[in-house]
Amino acid sequence: MSLNSRIRTWWRAVTRRAELNDQLDEELRFHIESYTEDLMNQGLPREEAMRRAKAELGSVTAVRENSRPGVPDGSTSCAAIYATRCG
């Protein structure tokens, strides 16, 4: 990642933190819901599937903290985990 790109990412994170948090929360919910549906298709009841999806993908708060722009290791994001499991 170039220095220019890092500066732009940092600036967006500083000036649009609430918007970025909302986008990240929406994406995390999408992946948890998708994984829940996959587990339900395997025969688990919805409550158990949701509990297991959250346990395996990690808490939204922890993933959000590890996925902030400018954090070098973004591989712990919910999207990356889900894509690896299903890809």
Wavefront OBJ file of the C-alpha trace (Angstrom):
o trace
v 0.000 0.000 0.000
v 1.474 3.326 -1.053
v 1.961 6.207 1.324
v -0.613 8.232 -0.614
v -3.180 5.460 -0.208
v -2.460 5.153 3.495
v -2.892 8.892 4.012
v -6.231 8.888 2.135
v -7.435 5.909 4.179
v -6.374 7.558 7.423
v -8.066 10.836 6.452
v -11.335 9.047 5.619
v -11.144 7.187 8.926
v -10.682 10.434 10.828
v -13.294 12.492 9.004
v -15.933 9.841 8.345
v -15.589 7.465 11.281
v -19.342 7.153 11.943
v -20.081 6.411 8.290
v -17.301 3.831 8.118
v -18.522 2.200 11.341
v -22.041 1.961 9.920
v -20.749 0.411 6.682
v -18.617 -2.083 8.566
v -21.487 -3.012 10.908
v -23.752 -3.602 7.912
v -21.156 -5.809 6.222
v -20.522 -7.785 9.393
v -24.253 -8.370 9.897
v -24.518 -9.533 6.286
v -21.763 -12.129 6.728
v -23.129 -13.383 10.036
v -26.599 -13.700 8.467
v -25.177 -15.474 5.401
v -23.276 -17.953 7.524
v -26.354 -18.452 9.715
v -28.390 -19.305 6.619
v -25.693 -21.752 5.485
v -25.829 -23.475 8.868
v -29.639 -23.560 8.778
v -29.449 -25.212 5.343
v -27.350 -27.903 7.015
v -30.213 -28.552 9.435
v -29.464 -26.404 12.481
v -32.301 -24.445 14.108
v -32.068 -20.652 13.584
v -31.080 -19.815 17.169
v -28.290 -22.420 17.230
v -27.102 -21.414 13.754
v -26.944 -17.734 14.785
v -25.085 -18.571 17.997
v -22.577 -20.736 16.132
v -22.072 -18.165 13.348
v -21.311 -15.453 15.903
v -18.982 -17.757 17.830
v -17.047 -18.861 14.745
v -16.848 -15.483 13.006
v -16.151 -13.498 16.161
v -17.974 -10.707 17.896
v -18.881 -7.660 15.852
v -17.028 -5.397 18.303
v -13.796 -7.413 18.145
v -13.913 -7.685 14.367
v -14.630 -3.940 14.078
v -11.604 -3.079 16.216
v -9.351 -5.402 14.181
v -10.676 -4.095 10.864
v -10.196 -0.366 11.287
v -8.622 1.363 8.284
v -4.905 1.682 8.771
v -4.576 -1.550 10.742
v -1.910 -3.514 8.851
v -3.465 -6.955 9.310
v -7.019 -6.823 7.987
v -7.112 -10.607 7.556
v -9.139 -11.002 10.748
v -12.178 -9.272 9.289
v -15.426 -11.178 9.274
v -15.593 -10.932 5.484
v -12.135 -12.458 5.091
v -12.963 -15.312 7.436
v -16.276 -16.036 5.748
v -14.767 -15.822 2.243
v -12.010 -18.245 3.249
v -14.511 -20.723 4.698
v -16.837 -20.597 1.678
v -14.403 -19.832 -1.133
l 1 2 3 4 5 6 7 8 9 10 11 12 13 14 15 16 17 18 19 20 21 22 23 24 25 26 27 28 29 30 31 32 33 34 35 36 37 38 39 40 41 42 43 44 45 46 47 48 49 50 51 52 53 54 55 56 57 58 59 60 61 62 63 64 65 66 67 68 69 70 71 72 73 74 75 76 77 78 79 80 81 82 83 84 85 86 87
